[in-house]
Amino acid sequence: MYYVYLLRNPTGRFVYIGYTADLKRRVSEHQSSTRHRGWRLVYYEAYRDERDARVRERKLKQYGASLGRLKKRIHHSLELERAG
């Protein structure tokens, strides 16, 4: 499986989008780095094919409308994350 994921920083102002074949390892790497320490996983999508995950990641990064629609769809999850 391949995963497209969204991390949110502690202040709730920024998100990071990435893809990986090992979601637990990758999130752990982010959290142990100084750049993304304290950031939390708030959303992920699973794909069977790596190409699908890459295309989705690229779409979320390059097209603001795609990320905007995703943020609208998971609005409550993002708010809970900010509060928690």
C-alpha positions as CSV (number, residue, x, y, z in Angstrom):
1,M,0.0,0.0,0.0
2,Y,1.0,3.6,-0.6
3,Y,-0.2,6.5,1.4
4,V,-0.8,10.2,0.8
5,Y,-0.9,12.0,4.2
6,L,-1.4,15.4,5.7
7,L,0.4,16.6,8.8
8,R,-0.7,19.8,10.6
9,N,1.6,21.9,12.7
10,P,0.9,22.6,16.4
11,T,-0.4,26.1,15.7
12,G,-2.8,24.9,13.0
13,R,-1.6,27.4,10.5
14,F,0.4,25.1,8.1
15,V,0.0,21.6,6.6
16,Y,2.5,19.2,5.0
17,I,1.5,16.8,2.3
18,G,3.6,13.8,1.4
19,Y,3.4,10.2,0.2
20,T,5.1,7.0,1.4
21,A,4.9,3.2,1.4
22,D,5.4,3.0,5.2
23,L,3.1,5.6,6.9
24,K,4.1,4.8,10.5
25,R,7.8,5.0,9.8
26,R,7.4,8.3,7.8
27,V,5.3,10.0,10.4
28,S,7.9,8.9,13.1
29,E,10.7,10.4,10.9
30,H,8.8,13.7,10.6
31,Q,8.2,13.9,14.4
32,S,11.8,13.2,15.2
33,S,13.1,15.9,12.8
34,T,13.5,19.4,14.1
35,R,11.5,20.8,11.2
36,H,8.3,18.9,11.8
37,R,8.6,18.2,15.5
38,G,5.1,18.4,17.1
39,W,3.3,18.1,13.8
40,R,0.5,15.5,13.9
41,L,-1.0,13.2,11.3
42,V,-4.6,14.4,10.6
43,Y,-5.5,12.6,7.4
44,Y,-4.3,9.9,5.0
45,E,-5.5,8.1,1.9
46,A,-4.4,4.6,0.9
47,Y,-3.6,3.4,-2.6
48,R,-2.6,0.0,-4.0
49,D,-0.5,1.5,-6.8
50,E,2.4,4.0,-6.2
51,R,1.6,6.0,-9.3
52,D,-1.9,6.8,-8.0
53,A,-0.4,8.0,-4.7
54,R,2.1,10.2,-6.5
55,V,-0.5,11.7,-8.8
56,R,-2.8,12.5,-5.8
57,E,0.1,14.0,-3.8
58,R,1.1,16.2,-6.8
59,K,-2.5,17.3,-7.3
60,L,-2.8,18.4,-3.6
61,K,0.5,20.2,-3.7
62,Q,0.1,22.0,-7.1
63,Y,-3.6,22.8,-7.3
64,G,-4.9,24.9,-4.4
65,A,-8.5,24.0,-5.2
66,S,-7.8,20.3,-4.5
67,L,-6.3,21.0,-1.1
68,G,-9.1,23.5,-0.4
69,R,-11.8,20.9,-1.1
70,L,-10.0,18.3,1.1
71,K,-9.7,20.9,3.9
72,K,-13.4,21.6,3.6
73,R,-14.2,17.9,3.7
74,I,-12.1,17.2,6.8
75,H,-12.8,20.5,8.5
76,H,-13.9,19.0,11.8
77,S,-10.9,16.8,12.0
78,L,-8.6,19.7,11.5
79,E,-10.4,21.7,14.2
80,L,-10.2,18.8,16.7
81,E,-6.5,18.5,16.0
82,R,-6.0,22.2,16.6
83,A,-7.8,22.0,19.9
84,G,-6.2,18.7,21.0
